[in-house]
Each structure stands twice: as structure tokens, then as C-alpha cells.
């Protein structure tokens, strides 16, 4: 029987085809890529006879996720195979930009100009073990592996349901995964599927100087709390008559950025420091009025904490910084014999919203929110503009600090020590050693941020309320299907091929790992835990 994606050569050809179709986030190629995947799957006789089992799930902006179902003969057990097909841009390739999506051409060009790279990259180029190109690592090999797995299931008539899910927008706000999860929830209810495993195949981030394969039983969380400081404007010649929002923000920054108060640890792994991703005043041009509106957005990484946990801790830090700023301000005004402003107060976004509705009516507030959203395209910028509009509407508040959340939000997830995941861990390490002569080790948290954030609640419980209530655009231009996540939750694993330098010019995938070893690992996981068990209990024999 002739196969399409069952040999190393066939898999390499498929990956090159997937990479060749550029799919940079927000590009036309990202919009058209799902049709390439559908056409490829439709070349299999199984889907030719069942075209309705390939579904293009729309986001709200012209893009689509692909959900393809291979249905077992009798089983109600289901495994999802999750990947994303969008990539970051290629401006960094410079003179090589025209070849960025041609893996063979780019690899050959790098071989011809090997002296342009550092010693580690030179060694990998000359080894012949790697293929280069945008998307060659992050993460079109994962999609290639899942398509190969689907074909294998069809050929051997596996009695398990495999649901291939490949999505756009993972590199930005994960709209594709949000839409796919909602559809997956409907699909499972329709067919009465019981999801037993979510399998993602984001690439292994190789550590310098070793050839160890890593897989992950958790995915780091990322959340973006924000602070909006509204002081009081004045002329620079009379600064004591106003309150600089930058002055207040400077104290808040010191309580949050690089602070260890937000640090989490798990089995020796540690979250990175919080840092600001955006900090600026709201002046659009130069003049001699002091800044009185300043905003900052912070990146916080999470292991166990959920949005409720973070918001409580974040507000405490903001209050400390605000109080220190107020004490310093009062002392300086006292030294100058100037009466200080009214007391600076701290409010959450929800408190600001309720105050505005109470004093101006919900209809007028919603109209203002709609206008603020129309003036910005990105959800985080829309959130800032909404707060700015509400504060300007509520001038009676005086100097105020507002805390809020801005999209995107990736909840932390961790399936470590789940009995099934621990059993699969042993299968991977044994199979890698015995069949691939490769050392494979588990890391608890995938630090690259992934769509696995949307397949299970946080280890500390869902705790979504704070994010829903304090994100200005939630339910309008940004939505996470929290209820669907609860329903489709299951043990999960991230097991993908080895590669290096994601989001760099030298992004590359290890050929033997991608085309030979990972197909063995993924098939063995399913055969061992979901097909060959006579005493099946959650995939553990």
C-alpha cells in the first residue's frame, strides 16, 4: 500500500511543503494555510469518503483553525493532537528573506556562508543534521507529525478517536485555540467523546552542548496585569500645583519589576522575573504640561497561581508602591510649604466601571467603551483606552490608580504526577533509549508559552473571575472559553522534535528527531497506553 507520510523521506517532504506556505501571524498566508492542510488531508481516502470530518473553525477575523476527526470503530476515547501553524515574521532574515520559507534553499545558503555564524550554528550547519527555515522548528514539524499519525491510524484502523487541531494566532493572542476549544467541546458532546489525552508537539528547546530530548508535562502561565495612574496636570513652571503620574508610577515599578515576591518554584524550576512590557505616559506630543496619565503593563509568569491569586498579590504590591510615592510626595510638599493634593486612591477596573455606571448610566458608559474599542485594534491597547475614557468621564474621582488586566492570558497548567502522565513519561524515556538511542527527559513546565494553557484549569483551580471582571475588553474583543475548558480538560503532554533558536534567523529542526524518532515515540505512546491495554484504566495497564 502506497503511503504519503509514513517514511522519513515522505515526512520531510510534507514538512517542506508546510513551511513553504508562509503563514506569518496576521498575513494572507495565515488565512489561506488551513485550506492547504484540508487539501492535504483530503488526499487520504478516509477523508475523501468523510469530508464532513474536516472542519474549518472560524475566528472572528477571517482566520480559521482546522479540526479533523479520525473516528475509531467502537471507542469513545479521544486524543487531541494540537499544533499551531502561524509563525513570527521574517524581517530579521535580511538578505536571506526570500529564502526564509524554502528549507532546502536556506540550508544550502547557510552552508555556503557558514562563516557568518557562531561556532555552535556552524557546527550544526556542517553536520547536515539540521534543516533551517521559518517555522522549521516552531512549530510546523508538530503538525507534520500529527498528520503522519492520523494516516497511521487510518492504515492500521486504530480503535481510538484522534482529533487533529491546528490553529492560527498562537504567536499573538491564541484566538485560534479559543475558537477550537469551543468547537471541540461541541464535538465531544455530539459524539460523547471522553478525552483521555491532549497531545501537543511544540518543539524541544535543546540545551547548548547536549543531544537530550526533552518533553513537558506542564505549560508555563503568562498574565499581564496593568496599572493606570491618573494624577493632576499643571504647567512645568508650577509643578507643586499638580501630581505627576510618572512620579507615582516610578514607585510602583520598583515594587513589581524584577521583584521576587511573584517568584514561583516547582521541582527546582523557577519562574522568570516580572518585567514591564509597556510603560508610557499618554501624551501624544511635546508640550510644557506635566504628564498626568501614565500606564504600565507587566509580564508575570505563573506555575500554580491563577488570575484570582495574581490580582490579589498584584494589588498589594501596587498599594505599597503607591503609598511610598504618596509619602514622598507629601514630604516634599511639606518641605516647600505647599498643601498636598487630595489623598491618592486605589481602585480596580471593576470598581471604576461600576462608579461610572452609577454616576453616568450604563448606556452612556457602554457607548464610550464602544468608541474606545473602535479607535484601537489590539486588545491590550483597547483596554488602556477604555480606562482612560472612563477616568476622563469620572473627573470627580481626583488622583487615582487603577489596576486591571490586559490580554492575552495563558493560564498555567501542569499534569505532572498524574498517574497516566507518569506512565507515559516512563514509556517515552524507555522507548527513546531502546529504539532511538536517545536520552529523553521530562521538564515540568514548557517555558515557551503554549496553547496547552487552554486544555486544563490552573493547578490552583480555575480562578478566572478576576480576569473576567477586571479585563476591560473581556467578552467584547477578547474571549476565553473558560466553561468549555472545564469540560474538555484531561491529562496532557507536550512531546515534539528537537530544534534550536525559535524566532531567530537560525531556527532549525533536527532531522533524525523529527522524521524518524518522534513518529516512533508518539505511536508508542498511543499503542502502549490506549490500544494494547486489555485492562484499560485511564491509559494505565
C-alpha positions in Angstrom: 0.0 0.0 0.0 1.4 3.4 -1.0 1.7 5.8 1.9 2.1 9.6 1.9 3.7 10.4 5.3 5.0 7.2 6.8 8.7 7.3 5.8 11.3 9.8 6.9 11.6 11.0 3.3 7.8 11.4 3.0 7.6 13.3 6.3 10.5 15.6 5.3 8.7 16.4 2.0 5.5 17.2 3.9 7.3 19.5 6.3 8.9 21.4 3.5 5.5 21.9 1.9 4.1 23.2 5.1 7.0 25.6 5.7 7.0 26.7 2.1 3.4 28.1 2.6 4.3 31.2 4.6 1.8 31.8 7.5 3.1 34.7 9.4 0.6 35.8 12.0 -1.9 38.3 10.5 -0.7 37.6 6.9 -2.8 36.4 4.0 -0.7 33.2 4.1 -2.0 32.6 7.6 -5.6 32.9 6.3 -5.0 30.5 3.4 -2.9 27.9 5.3 -5.9 26.0 6.6 -7.0 25.2 3.1 -3.6 23.7 2.4 -4.0 21.4 5.4 -7.5 20.5 4.4 -6.4 19.7 0.8 -3.6 17.5 2.2 -5.9 15.6 4.4 -8.4 15.2 1.7 -5.8 13.3 -0.4 -6.3 10.4 2.1 -9.1 8.1 1.1 -10.5 8.1 4.6 -11.3 11.9 4.4 -12.4 11.7 0.7 -15.2 9.5 1.9 -15.8 11.6 5.0 -15.2 15.3 4.1 -17.6 16.4 6.8 -15.0 15.2 9.4 -12.7 18.1 8.5 -14.0 21.3 9.8 -12.6 24.9 9.4 -13.4 26.7 12.7 -13.7 30.5 12.2 -12.3 33.1 14.5 -13.9 36.5 14.3 -11.4 38.0 12.0 -11.2 35.9 8.8 -8.9 33.2 10.1 -9.6 29.5 10.7 -8.5 26.6 12.9 -8.6 23.2 11.4 -10.2 20.3 13.3 -10.0 16.9 11.6 -11.5 13.8 13.2 -10.3 10.2 12.7 -13.1 8.1 14.3 -12.4 4.7 15.8 -14.8 1.8 15.1 -16.2 1.5 18.6 -14.2 3.6 21.1 -15.5 6.7 22.8 -12.0 7.6 24.0 -10.4 10.6 22.2 -6.9 12.0 21.9 -6.4 15.5 20.6 -3.3 16.3 18.6 -2.6 20.0 19.0 -0.4 22.4 16.9 -0.3 25.9 15.6 0.7 26.9 12.1 1.3 30.7 12.4 4.9 31.9 12.6 6.7 35.1 13.5 7.9 37.4 10.7 11.0 37.1 8.6 12.3 40.7 8.6 15.2 39.6 10.6 16.5 37.4 7.8 17.8 40.4 5.9 19.5 39.2 2.7 18.1 35.7 3.2 14.5 36.8 3.5 13.5 35.5 0.1 14.6 32.0 1.1 13.2 32.0 4.6 10.4 29.6 3.8 12.4 27.3 1.5 14.1 24.9 3.8 16.5 23.3 1.2 17.5 26.6 -0.3 18.1 28.4 3.0 20.0 25.4 4.4 22.2 25.4 1.3 22.8 29.2 1.5 23.8 28.9 5.2 26.3 26.1 4.2 27.7 28.4 1.6 28.1 31.3 4.1 28.9 29.2 7.2 31.5 31.7 8.3 28.7 34.3 9.1 27.5 32.3 12.1 28.8 31.5 15.6 30.6 28.2 16.3 27.5 26.3 17.5 25.5 27.2 14.5 28.4 26.5 12.2 28.8 23.0 13.7 25.1 22.3 13.2 25.2 23.6 9.6 28.2 21.4 8.7 26.8 18.4 10.5 24.0 18.0 7.9 21.7 17.0 10.8 19.5 20.2 10.7 17.1 21.9 8.3 16.7 25.7 8.6 13.7 28.0 7.9 11.0 30.0 9.5 8.5 27.5 11.0 11.0 24.7 10.7 11.0 24.3 14.4 8.2 26.5 15.8 6.1 24.6 15.0 5.2 23.0 11.7 7.0 19.8 12.5 4.4 19.2 15.1 1.6 19.4 12.5 3.6 17.2 10.2 3.9 14.5 12.9 0.2 14.7 13.7 -0.8 14.3 10.0 1.5 11.3 9.8 -0.1 9.9 13.0 -3.6 10.3 11.5 -2.6 8.4 8.4 -1.0 5.6 10.5 -4.3 5.3 12.4 -6.3 5.1 9.2 -3.9 2.4 7.7 -4.0 0.3 10.8 -7.6 1.0 11.8 -6.9 2.1 15.3 -9.9 1.9 17.6 -9.3 5.3 19.2 -10.6 8.7 18.1 -7.9 11.1 17.1 -8.8 14.8 16.8 -6.2 16.9 14.9 -6.3 20.5 15.9 -4.1 23.1 14.2 -4.7 26.8 14.9 -3.6 30.3 13.9 -2.7 33.2 16.1 -0.7 31.2 18.8 2.1 33.7 18.5 -0.1 36.7 19.5 -3.4 36.1 21.4 -4.4 32.5 20.6 -7.8 33.4 19.0 -7.4 30.2 17.0 -7.2 28.0 20.1 -10.0 29.7 21.8 -12.3 29.0 18.8 -11.0 25.4 18.5 -11.6 24.7 22.2 -15.2 25.9 22.0 -15.8 23.7 18.9 -14.0 20.7 20.5 -16.4 21.0 23.4 -19.4 20.8 21.0 -17.8 17.9 19.1 -17.2 15.9 22.2 -20.8 16.4 23.3 -22.1 15.4 19.9 -20.1 12.1 19.8 -20.0 11.5 23.5 -16.2 11.5 23.4 -14.2 11.1 26.5 -10.9 12.9 26.0 -8.1 10.9 27.6 -5.1 12.9 26.5 -4.3 16.3 25.0 -1.0 15.8 23.0 0.8 18.9 21.8 4.1 18.6 19.8 5.7 22.0 20.3 9.5 21.5 19.8 12.0 20.6 22.4 14.3 23.5 23.2 17.7 21.8 23.0 20.1 22.9 25.7 23.5 24.1 24.5 26.1 21.3 24.2 23.8 18.3 24.6 21.6 16.0 22.5 19.0 15.2 25.1 15.4 15.2 24.0 13.0 17.0 26.4 9.3 16.7 26.8 7.0 18.6 29.1 4.1 17.8 31.5 3.1 21.4 32.1 3.0 24.8 30.3 4.0 28.0 32.0 1.3 30.6 32.5 1.5 34.2 31.4 -0.7 37.0 32.6 -0.5 40.8 32.0 -1.7 43.0 34.9 -1.7 46.7 34.4 -1.6 50.0 36.3 -3.1 53.2 35.1 -2.1 56.3 37.2 -4.2 59.4 36.8 -2.6 62.4 38.6 -3.3 66.1 38.1 -2.0 68.2 35.3 -0.1 71.5 35.7 2.4 73.8 34.0 6.0 72.7 34.4 6.6 76.1 36.0 4.3 75.3 38.9 4.8 71.6 39.4 3.7 71.7 43.1 0.2 72.5 41.8 -0.1 69.1 40.1 0.8 65.5 40.6 3.0 63.8 38.0 1.7 60.4 37.1 5.2 59.4 36.1 6.4 60.1 39.7 3.8 57.8 41.2 4.4 55.1 38.6 8.1 55.1 39.3 7.5 53.9 42.9 5.0 51.2 41.7 7.6 49.9 39.2 10.1 49.4 41.9 7.6 47.2 43.8 6.9 45.0 40.8 9.7 44.8 38.2 12.4 42.2 39.0 10.6 41.6 42.3 11.0 38.2 43.9 7.6 38.5 45.5 6.0 36.9 42.5 8.5 34.1 42.1 7.2 30.6 42.0 9.1 27.3 42.2 8.3 23.8 41.2 10.6 20.8 41.5 13.6 23.0 41.0 12.2 25.0 38.2 11.7 28.8 38.7 9.5 31.4 37.0 11.4 34.3 35.4 11.2 37.8 37.0 8.3 40.1 36.2 9.1 42.9 33.8 7.3 45.7 32.1 6.2 45.1 28.5 4.9 48.6 28.1 5.3 51.8 30.1 4.5 55.3 28.9 2.5 58.4 29.6 -0.5 59.2 27.5 0.8 62.5 25.9 0.8 62.3 22.2 3.1 65.3 21.6 5.6 67.5 23.4 4.4 70.5 25.4 5.1 72.0 28.8 2.1 70.4 30.6 3.2 67.8 33.1 2.2 64.2 32.4 -0.8 63.2 34.4 -1.8 59.9 32.8 0.7 57.0 32.8 0.1 53.3 32.1 2.3 50.2 32.6 1.7 46.6 31.6 3.6 43.9 33.4 4.5 40.4 32.2 4.1 37.8 35.0 4.9 34.1 34.6 2.9 31.6 36.6 3.3 28.0 37.7 0.4 27.4 40.1 -1.2 30.8 40.6 -4.4 31.7 38.7 -5.8 35.1 37.9 -7.5 35.5 41.3 -4.3 34.7 43.1 -2.3 37.2 41.0 -4.7 40.0 41.2 -4.7 40.0 45.0 -0.9 39.9 45.2 -0.5 42.5 42.4 -2.9 44.9 44.1 -0.9 44.6 47.4 2.3 45.4 45.5 0.7 48.4 43.7 -0.6 49.7 47.0 2.8 49.6 48.6 4.4 51.5 45.7 1.5 54.0 45.7 1.8 54.6 49.4 5.6 55.1 49.2 5.0 57.6 46.4 2.4 59.4 48.4 4.6 59.6 51.5 7.5 61.0 49.4 5.1 63.5 47.7 3.6 64.7 51.0 7.1 65.2 52.5 8.3 67.2 49.5 5.2 69.4 49.6 5.6 69.9 53.3 9.3 70.9 52.8 8.0 73.5 50.2 5.2 74.6 52.5 2.6 73.6 49.8 -0.7 72.0 50.6 -0.8 68.5 49.0 -3.4 67.1 46.7 -6.4 65.1 48.0 -5.4 61.6 49.0 -4.4 59.3 46.1 -6.8 56.3 46.0 -6.5 52.8 44.6 -9.4 51.3 42.5 -9.8 48.1 40.5 -11.1 48.3 36.9 -14.4 46.8 38.0 -14.8 49.4 40.8 -14.1 52.2 38.2 -16.6 50.7 35.8 -19.3 50.4 38.5 -18.6 54.0 39.6 -19.0 55.3 36.0 -22.3 53.4 35.5 -23.7 54.7 38.8 -22.9 58.3 38.0 -23.4 58.4 34.3 -25.6 55.4 33.4 -24.7 52.1 31.9 -25.8 53.1 28.4 -23.5 56.2 28.2 -20.7 54.1 29.6 -21.1 51.3 27.0 -21.2 53.9 24.2 -17.9 55.3 25.5 -16.4 51.8 25.6 -17.6 51.1 22.1 -15.9 54.2 20.8 -12.7 53.5 22.7 -12.6 50.0 21.1 -13.1 51.3 17.6 -10.1 53.6 17.9 -7.6 50.7 18.6 -7.0 47.3 17.0 -5.1 45.4 19.6 -7.0 44.2 22.8 -4.3 45.4 25.2 -4.4 48.9 23.7 -8.3 48.9 23.7 -8.1 48.1 27.4 -6.0 51.1 28.1 -8.2 53.4 26.1 -11.3 52.2 27.9 -9.8 53.1 31.3 -8.6 56.4 30.0 -12.1 57.2 28.7 -13.8 56.2 32.0 -11.4 58.3 34.1 -12.0 61.3 31.9 -15.7 60.7 32.3 -15.4 60.5 36.1 -13.4 63.6 36.8 -14.7 63.8 40.3 -12.5 60.9 41.3 -9.4 63.0 41.5 -5.9 61.4 41.6 -6.4 57.7 41.3 -4.6 54.5 40.5 -6.5 51.8 38.6 -5.4 48.1 38.4 -6.6 45.9 35.7 -5.7 43.0 33.3 -4.9 43.2 29.6 -5.0 40.4 27.1 -3.5 37.9 26.4 -3.8 35.5 29.3 -2.3 32.0 29.2 -3.3 30.1 32.4 -0.6 27.9 33.9 -1.3 24.2 33.5 0.5 21.2 35.0 -0.2 17.5 34.7 2.9 16.3 36.4 2.4 13.4 38.7 -0.9 12.4 37.2 -0.7 8.6 37.0 -1.3 8.5 33.3 1.3 11.2 32.6 3.8 9.5 34.8 3.2 6.2 33.0 3.7 7.9 29.6 6.8 9.6 30.9 8.3 6.1 31.5 7.2 4.9 28.1 8.9 7.9 26.4 12.2 7.6 28.3 12.3 3.8 27.7 11.4 4.0 24.0 13.8 6.8 23.3 16.7 4.8 24.9 15.8 1.4 23.4 14.6 2.3 19.9 16.3 5.7 19.2 19.4 5.5 21.3 18.4 8.9 22.7 18.2 10.2 26.3 14.8 11.8 26.8 14.0 13.7 30.0 10.9 15.4 31.4 10.7 19.1 32.2 7.7 20.1 34.3 7.0 23.4 32.6 7.3 24.3 28.9 8.7 27.9 29.1 7.8 28.9 25.5 4.1 29.5 26.4 1.7 27.2 24.5 -1.9 26.6 23.7 -1.9 23.8 26.3 -2.9 26.6 28.6 -6.4 26.1 27.3 -6.9 22.4 27.9 -7.0 22.3 31.7 -7.5 24.7 34.6 -4.7 26.1 36.7 -3.2 23.7 39.3 -4.7 26.0 42.0 -8.2 25.8 40.4 -9.7 27.9 37.6 -9.7 31.2 39.4 -10.9 33.0 36.2 -13.2 35.5 38.0 -10.6 38.3 38.5 -9.5 38.2 34.8 -13.1 38.2 33.6 -14.1 41.1 35.9 -11.0 43.3 35.5 -10.2 43.0 31.8 -11.9 45.9 30.1 -12.4 44.1 26.7 -13.3 40.7 28.1 -16.5 39.5 26.4 -16.2 42.1 23.7 -13.0 41.8 21.6 -11.3 39.2 23.7 -12.8 36.0 25.0 -11.5 32.8 26.6 -14.0 29.8 26.7 -13.4 29.1 30.4 -16.5 26.9 30.7 -15.5 24.8 27.7 -12.0 24.4 29.1 -13.5 22.9 32.3 -15.5 20.4 30.2 -12.7 19.3 27.9 -10.0 19.1 30.5 -7.8 16.0 30.5 -4.2 14.9 31.2 -1.8 16.4 28.7 1.7 16.3 27.4 4.0 18.3 25.1 6.2 16.0 23.1 7.8 17.3 20.0 11.0 17.1 18.0 14.4 18.6 18.9 15.3 22.0 17.5 17.1 25.2 18.2 16.7 29.0 18.0 13.0 29.5 17.8 12.2 33.0 16.5 15.7 33.5 15.2 17.3 33.5 11.8 19.0 30.3 12.7 15.7 28.5 13.6 16.3 24.8 12.8 14.9 21.3 13.3 16.9 18.1 14.0 16.0 15.9 11.0 16.5 12.5 12.7 14.5 13.6 15.7 11.6 15.0 13.6 11.4 12.4 10.8 12.4 9.2 12.5 12.4 9.3 16.3 9.3 11.3 17.2 7.0 9.2 15.0 8.1 6.2 17.0 7.6 7.9 20.3 4.1 9.3 19.5 2.9 6.0 18.1 4.3 4.0 21.0 2.5 6.3 23.5 -0.8 5.6 21.8 -0.2 1.9 21.2 1.0 1.3 24.8 -1.5 3.3 26.7 -4.6 3.4 24.6 -4.7 0.4 22.2 -2.8 -2.5 23.6 -4.2 -2.4 27.1 -6.5 -5.2 27.9 -7.2 -3.7 31.3 -7.7 -0.1 30.3 -8.0 2.3 33.3 -7.2 5.9 32.2 -4.5 4.6 29.9 -2.6 2.7 32.6 -2.2 -1.1 32.4 
